[in-house]
Amino acid sequence: MKIPATVITGFLGAGKTTLIRHLLQNAGGRRLALVINEFGDVGVDGDLVRGCNDEACPEEDIVELANGCICCTVADDFLPTMQKLLDRPNPPEHIIIETSGLALPKPLVKAFQWPDIRTRATVDGVIALIDADAVAAGRFATDEAALAAARAADPNLDHDSPLEELFEEQLACADMVVLNKADLVSPDRLADVERQVRAETRAGVGIVRADHGAVDIGALLGLSAAAEDDLASRPSHLDAGEEHDHDDFTSFVFSGGEVADPVRFAAGLETLIAAHDVLRIKGMVAVAGKPSRLVLQAVGPRIQQYFDRPWAAGEPRATRLVVIGQTGLDEAAIRAGLAALIG
């Protein structure tokens, strides 16, 4: 019997890591393996999911691919990783693959046609996680709704921005769409978002609403889509020979000491994000006098924080954040601003 694999795709900050933590915490006895594709060599997402359910997904079954976008490094990184998981004497019952916020899902699904993979694993389903609040504000296509409106109004501009194409690619390949952060959107606007998403998906694709990634595991795992056998119905910009370009994005890692006041730190971070048009900040914060790590997730101006687990013995108590933005991000100024907030 083939081992099912679920591909979870979604734009930067849609909540993929939160959804995966929820799946691990509600695995119901299933043995899962997790393949994480970080944006850059940062190792943050792996830290965020480790330890949330050791029985369902022990640390040795969490594999991080940080050598580049998973859809562009299929042969070098993804296929060898899959082969190692499948070759284990006691392989996982289900494999969950979290793509980076920039990955195209179709090349990854196509990799399951590889001879050494095809007979042993299948794509149970592609889950597209959508930030409903961002889509309602027009931010699925760009960081600022005003820029998206300007592009749409000017016929001389290129309408196909990388973010808009990515949004289309994810929905076109999806077997299930999760409208996350539904609690942040009014019922009328949420209905509009759902109609918009429905227009971009194939017939029969399910759409579910979620708050904080809380979706019944039974709705996401066990779709039996065999997506690798159904590529023709999943259109892609790459089908016409277009190139997948990541040059519009950049990232860096900031490391610092302990934060004295997390409330002040979050307020200062909000100002810093707005001043530099930062798309995403995520990582761990060390808070003075607190025994546990503070997990920080920022998507545009929205900042979420929660304590997840105590610092391990011998683990450096340090603040470590990955900052993601569009090319031209003023890294020096942002680093200085973060250092000032900690200091």
N, C-alpha and C positions, 0 to 999 in steps of 0.2 A: 504494500500500500504506500502511495506517495505521501510524503510529509507536507502538510499545508503550510503556506507562507502568506502572511498578510503584509502588504506594503502600505505604510501610512505616510502620506504626502501632505504638504500644506505649506502655505506661505510663511515667511519669517514671522514668528510671534503668534501663530494661529492656535498654539496650545498643544502641539504634538507630544512634548515631554510630559505634560500634565495628563493627557489621555493615556499614555503608556504606563505611567505610575498607577493610574486607576485600573488598567487592565491587569497589571501584576498583582495589585492588592486584592483583586477579585477573580483570580485565576481558577478557583474552584478545583484545585488539585491537579490542574494541567501543568506539565513540565514545558516551560517556554524557553526559547533562546531569543536573544535580542541583538540585532545588528544595527548599530547607530552610525550614521554618517554625519559627522560634525562639519560645521562651516569653518574650515581652516583647522590647523593643528592646535586645538584648544582644550579638548578633554573635559568640557564642562557638563554636557548632557549625560555622559556616562556616570559622573559623580552624582547627578541629580536622581538617577534611577537606582543606583546601587543601594542595596539594603532595604528597599521598600517591601520586598517579599523574597527572602532568601530561598524559601522552599520552592516557590514557583519558578524562579529564575536565579540560580546561584551565580556568584560573580564570574565564575569561569565560563558561563554561558552568555555573558555580555561582551560583545565584540565591537570595538570602535574602529571605524574607517575614517581616518583623518588626512588622507593623502590627496584629497580633492573631491569634487562633486562626484557622487557615486555613479551617476549616469555617464560620466566621462572616463571613469576608471574601472569599468565593469570587468574587463579581462584581467587587469593587474591586481585588483583588490577584491572585488565582490565574488567572482567565481571561485578563487582559491579559498575564500572564507566559507562559502557555502559547502564546498567539497569537504573541508575539515569538519564542519558541523555534521554533515551527513555520514562521514566515515567513522564517527565515534561509535564505540561498542554499544553505548546507550544513547542514541540520538534523541533530540528533543521531540516532543509531540507536536509542537507548533512553533514556527519561526516568525517573529515580528521584525519587520525592517522599517526603521525610521529614517527617511531620507532627509537630507539637508533642505533648508528652505528654498534652495535654488535648483534642486534636482528635477529633471523631467522624468516622469514615471514610465513612459513607454519603453525607452531603451533598457530599463531595469527589468521590466516584464519580459521583454524579448530575450533577455539573458537566460531565462528559464527554458528556452529551447535548446540550450547548449547540451550536447549529447550526454556528458557526465552528470548533468543536473536533471534533464528531462524525465528520465525513468525513475527518479527518486524523490522529486519535489514538484509541487505545483503552486501556482499563485491562487490561493483561496479567495483573495479579493484585494482590490485597491481601494483604500479609504482616503478620500480627500477631506481634510479638515480645513474648514473655512472660518475665518474670523468674521462673524456676522456683523459685529459693530463696525469693523473697518469697511466691509463691503457696503453697508448702509451709508457710510460717509464718502464712498467713492475711492477709498484708499487701496482697493485691490490692485489698481493699475499703477499707482505711484504713491509716494509718501505724502503728497499734499493734494487734496481734492481740487484746489484751485488750478494746479498744474494740469491735472487730468481734464478739467473743463476747458482750459486754454487750448490743449491739444485737439480736443474734439471740435472746437469752434473754428480752428484754422486748417483749411484743406491743404495748405502747403507744408504742414508739419507731418512727421512720421507718426501715424496713429498707433503702430504696433510697438509700444515700449516693452522692454524685457519683462517687466512685472505683469503687464496685461497678458502677454503671451503665456507666461508661466501659469497664471490663473486659468486660462483656457485649456492648457495642456492637462492640468490636474483634473479638471472637471470632465474633459473628454475621455480620460482614461479610467475614471472612477466607476466602481461598482456600488459604492455607498458614499454619500456625502454627509458629513456631520457639520451642522451649523453651530459652531461653538460660541460661547459668550452671548447666548441668546437672551440672558437676563439683562444685558445692557441695552437692548433694543426694544422699542415699543412694539406692541402686537401688530400695528398697521405696517410699520417699517419692516418688521421681520417677515411679514407676508410678502412684501415687495421683494425682499432679498431672496426669499424662497422661489418666487416666480422667476427672478433673474437667473438664479442658479439652475432652475429646471430647464430654462431655455438653452443652457450650455451643456446639458448632460444627455446621455443616450436614453432611449425609451426603456423604462423598467428600472432605472437606477433609483434606489431608495434615498430619501432625505430625512434625517432625524435632527432634532434640536437638542442642544446640550448646554449645561452650565458647568464650567470648570472641568470639561472633559468627562463628565459623569454619564457614560453610556453603558447600557447593559452589554456585558461581554458577549452574550448570545446574539446580539444584533450585529456584531462586527466580525466575530470568528465563526467559521462554518458556513460561509456563503457558497463554497464549492463553485466558484466562477470559472476556474481553469483559464484564467485571463491570457495565458501564453498561447492558447489555441484560438483566441478571439481578437487578435491584433487588428485585423482589417476593420473592425467596427469602432476602433479607438483612434480617431484622426489625430495627427500631430503636424506641427509646422515643419518638423524635420522630414516628413514624408516627401515634401517638395524640394528637399535638398538645402533648406535653410540651416544656418549654423547656430549653435547654442553658445551664446557669448556671456561670460561671467564678468567681463571687464567693468560693468557698471557698479560692482559691489566691492567693498573692502572690509577687512576686519582686523582687529588687534586685541591683545590680551593685556589687561591692567592688573598688576599685583601690588598690594599695599598691606598696611598693618590693620590694627583693630579700629573699629568705629566706636566712638564714645556715645553718640546719640543717633540711633537709627531713624528717628522721626526727622531730625534735622538733615540727616544724610539723604533721605528720600526726597525731601523738599528741594534740597540743592540739586539733586540728580534731575528732578523734573525740569528745573530751570536750565540745566546744562544740556539736556536732550533737546529742548525747544530751541536753544540758541544755535545748536549745531546740526539740526535736522537728523538726529540719530534715529535709525530704524529700530534698533533692538539692542538691549543690554541684558545679559543673564549671567548668573554665577552665584558664588557663595560669599557671604559677608561675615567677618569675624566681629562680634559685638563684645566690647569690654564687659567683663563680669558675667557673661552668659555662657553656660556650659555647652550650648548647642549651636550648630551652624544656622545662619539666617540665609535662606534661599531667596534670591532677588530675581524677578522677572519683569522687565520693562518693555512694553511695546508702544512706541511713540510716547505720548504723555502718561499712559496708564502704567502704574507701578504696583506690583504685588509682592508681598514679602510674607514668609512664614518660616518658623523654625522646624527643621526636619529631623535631625538626629544629633546626639552629642558628638563633639570632636573626639576622634579616636586617639588612643594612647600613641604618642609619638607623631601624630599628625600636626603639621604646622598650622597654628592659628593665624591664618592670613586671609585677607580679602582678595578674591580672584574673580575678575569679571571679563567677559568677552563683549566687545563693542562692535556692532555691525552697522554699516551705513553705505551710502552711495559713494562712488569714487569722487575724491576731492575732499573727503572728510578731514578736518583739521585735527589730526591725531595729537600733535604736540599740545594744542590748547585743551583738548578733552582730557589728556593725561594730567595736565597741570590742574584742571578743575577738579578732577577726582582726587588728586593728592591733597588739594586744599580742603575738600570736604572731610577727608579722613583726618587731616592734621588739625 
